[in-house]
Amino acid sequence: MRVIDSHTAGEPTRVVIEGGPDLGTGPLAMRAARLWSDHPDFGPSTLCEPRGHDAIVGALLVPPSDPGCATGVIFFNTVANLGMCGHATIGLAAVLYHLGRITLGVHRFETPVGVVEVDLMSPNRVRVVNVESYRHAKDVTVDVPGFGPVTGDVAYGGNWFFLTKCDSIPLDFDRLMELTMASIAIRDALVAAGITGADGAYIDHVELFGPAHGKADSRNFVLCPGGAYDRSPCGTGSSAKLACLAADGMLEPDAIWVQESIIGSTYDLTYVPGDTGIIVTIEGAAYVTSETTLLFSDNDPYRGGIRA
């Protein structure tokens, strides 16, 4: 399997350009569903140790259903598909340019949750116009064992998020373990309380936010579905954050919001009103880090990845 790795604001992406499974034809959302139903070992074998690690997000290139798109892409991590992924979209643009498959300028990528517009401003700098984001529920309180009541918002930015201000643990890089355990406890408590996104959607991301350490507007810690933390400010999480700010009248359309990650990297974000929510533009930088051929020996006991 041929893959190219990159990072966006510190968060890694692995683009599968050759050797992925044949998912047939049809709508991209249907083909994405087939990826896990028919090929359950694909994601873990591609991303888990010993070939990868929990923080990597995969991007499988597939033919688009929409002929106006440069590519179709299915984002996935070690445990499931992702609807949309901001950092991986930025990374994908840099990889496709590296391969000579796209030029500088505006392109369209088809994802399972809709088409996104990508403006490749330079070989590394990218703007992504995300799918529509919105707040689903405000001031939701959940009782978290060991932490007590936690109040936050449920919002969608291409994935589902529970966003809450973090006062009890500083958003410092050296507090990663505490932040991770608190976020996992919050996510488990949401499940236990039956709190979901629209139509019963599982809230698979938790976003803790607080004051920035640099010149940004806010700093965040984002727990991803597999239990890893997002090194980047999280494009879909930042979109969900802006949806909440817009709903509260705290950020005007076209105003720049700078979101800082737990490692200090940043995205520049703006929004315009959408049909029912907002349309966020995410700007960040990605860098290609390696070109690799993954090998899968039949007699390798960890051919399918190391999993719990």
Secondary structure, 3 states (H helix, E strand, C coil): CEEEEEEECCEEEEEEEECCCCCCCCCHHHHHHHHHHHCCCHHHHHHCCCCCCCCCEEEEEECCCCCCCCEEEEEECCCCEECCCHHHHHHHHHHHHHCCCCCCEEEEEEECCEEEEEEECCCCEEEEECCCEEEEEEEEEEEECCCEEEEEEEEECCCEEEEEECCCCCCCHHHHHHHHHHHHHHHHHHHHCCCCCHHHCCCCEEEEEECCCCCCCEEEEEECCCCCECCCCCHHHHHHHHHHHHHCCCCCCCCCEEEECCCCCEEEEEEEECCCCEEEEEEEEEEEEEEEECCCCCCCCCCCCCCC
